[in-house]
């Protein structure tokens, strides 16, 4: 077991009100318990859900809040009962840092569906201490909610896999859509959508990117390697594609009609919703009934799936398209993310930055 000579005071960048502006915040971490891993944060991805939380768009935000749930760091201390990690390991922390460990989901490796799960930030531990995320210098996390980064994978490449990557990998895994030769659609080419293309291509699928305009055609086909590009606002293109897809991964985080995309599915096709939308969605039931189609929701992935997607990317030699920024740029990055001005995921270089004054 390693040792920490300094105290547990750490610095993070916190939202202190719904303005969306992050500023320095100093707080304390709990001491490393028997099952805990003390992690020096190296980098952390920025997710669209960070925007929802810091601006209280879901109505559940508590301040001050240090966001960040795609954190990669180095283990600097382990508890006496920790067997999976050693000092010096490169590890990752995703969206949750705790669960009840005894309910049905927890007992069946689906802890992300535990009703008592503890979010990485904007939540409280069992002792009442608030959780704080990865836009910080350090974290203390129970070993169950920590994953190993494969040897040779850079921290910056690993970070987006801890949320965006596992979010698209999990439904393909769960719904039996990993076999090669399937025809899949990726609706929306943002941070999660670009991961969807990568994962689906890695599985050997024929991938169609579906977007509302021609703007991202070259990017989808030439850079990401998609097989087709479908403009949803082009009625002729959409009509030609009716009944052509085994599944659609819907990553769009704002209200949109579902009927056009349900029509693209084959019999038994699945429309899998990943976007967080606080407006009721609508569809007409015959579009489901006449094709025995399914609309499904899914939420991030299990810890097992998070570990799997890291090794999947390493094995297939896949890479995320990222823009690495320093801590002093984080508010500008959040502004750009809100305007979808990023290709395709921001990753904050925490260890290589100075916290702003």
Secondary structure, DSSP 8 states (H G I E B T S, - for coil): -----S-SEEEEEEE-STT--EEEEEEE-----TTEEEEEEEEEE--HHHHHHHTTTTS---SSEE--S-EEEEEEEE-TT--S--TT-EEEE-SEEE--SSSHHHHTT-GGG-TT-EESSSSB-TTS-B---SSBSEEEEEGGG-EE--TT--HHHHHGGGTHHHHHHHHHHHTT--STT-EEEEE--SHHHHHHHHHHHHTT-EEEEEESSSTTHHIIIIIS--SEEEETT-HHHHHHTTT-EEEEEE---S---SHHHHTTEEEEEEEEE-S---S-----THHHHTTT-EEEE--S--HHHHHHHHHHHHHHT----EEEEEGGGHHHHHHHHHTT-SSSEEEEESTTS----
